[in-house]
Amino acid sequence: MSSGKVLLGLLAGVATGALLGVLFAPEKGTEVRKKISKKGEDYADSLKKYFSEFIDSISEKYEQVEEKVSDFTENMKANSEATEKEKKTTKS
């Protein structure tokens, strides 16, 4: 049996145990549901934050690439125009 499967089984067991512990805790069901809901909201907020940061970094990289391509295009156009001018002056 691979160590990855053992680790996955161990993690699944720990998660199941934690969930059952919360569900069978000696608190009212409403309190347990509130705690579960609060944790879910916390995880959702955290995920939104990380996703937003990811989108921001991708947007920033896109803008950098766009600027580099624009600069490259302008340089190539200027070089092409300069080459055309040189060809015309050497033909004359």
C-alpha positions in Angstrom: 0.0 0.0 0.0 1.5 3.4 -1.0 2.1 6.0 1.6 -0.1 8.4 -0.3 -3.1 6.1 0.2 -2.3 5.7 3.9 -2.0 9.4 4.4 -5.3 10.0 2.5 -7.1 7.4 4.6 -5.7 9.0 7.8 -6.8 12.5 6.8 -10.3 11.2 5.9 -10.5 9.5 9.3 -9.5 12.6 11.1 -12.0 14.7 9.2 -14.7 12.2 9.8 -13.9 12.1 13.5 -13.9 15.9 13.8 -17.3 16.1 12.0 -18.8 13.4 14.2 -17.4 15.1 17.3 -19.0 18.4 16.5 -22.3 16.7 15.6 -22.5 14.7 18.8 -21.2 17.4 21.1 -23.3 18.1 24.1 -24.6 21.4 22.7 -27.9 22.3 21.3 -28.3 21.5 17.6 -28.9 25.2 16.8 -25.5 26.0 18.4 -23.8 23.3 16.4 -25.4 24.5 13.2 -24.3 28.0 13.9 -20.7 26.9 14.5 -20.7 24.9 11.3 -22.3 27.8 9.4 -19.8 30.2 10.8 -16.8 28.0 9.8 -18.3 27.6 6.3 -18.6 31.3 6.0 -15.0 31.8 7.2 -13.7 29.2 4.7 -15.8 30.9 1.9 -14.4 34.3 2.8 -10.9 33.0 2.8 -11.4 31.3 -0.5 -12.8 34.5 -2.0 -9.8 36.4 -0.7 -7.3 34.0 -2.2 -9.2 33.9 -5.5 -9.3 37.7 -5.6 -5.5 37.9 -5.0 -5.0 35.3 -7.8 -7.1 37.3 -10.2 -5.2 40.4 -9.3 -1.9 38.8 -9.9 -3.0 37.3 -13.3 -4.3 40.8 -14.3 -1.1 42.4 -13.4 1.0 39.8 -15.3 -1.4 40.2 -18.3 -0.8 44.0 -18.3 2.9 43.5 -18.1 2.9 41.2 -21.1 0.6 43.5 -23.0 3.0 46.4 -22.4 6.0 44.4 -23.5 4.2 43.3 -26.7 3.2 46.8 -27.4 6.8 48.1 -26.9 8.2 45.2 -29.0 5.7 46.0 -31.8 6.6 49.7 -31.7 10.3 48.9 -31.9 9.8 46.5 -34.8 7.8 49.1 -36.7 10.4 51.8 -36.1 13.2 49.4 -37.2 11.2 48.5 -40.3 10.6 52.2 -41.2 14.3 52.9 -40.7 15.2 50.0 -42.9 12.9 51.2 -45.6 14.4 54.7 -45.5 17.9 53.3 -45.8 16.8 51.2 -48.8 15.4 54.3 -50.5 18.5 56.4 -49.9 20.8 53.7 -51.1 18.8 53.3 -54.4 19.0 57.0 -55.1 
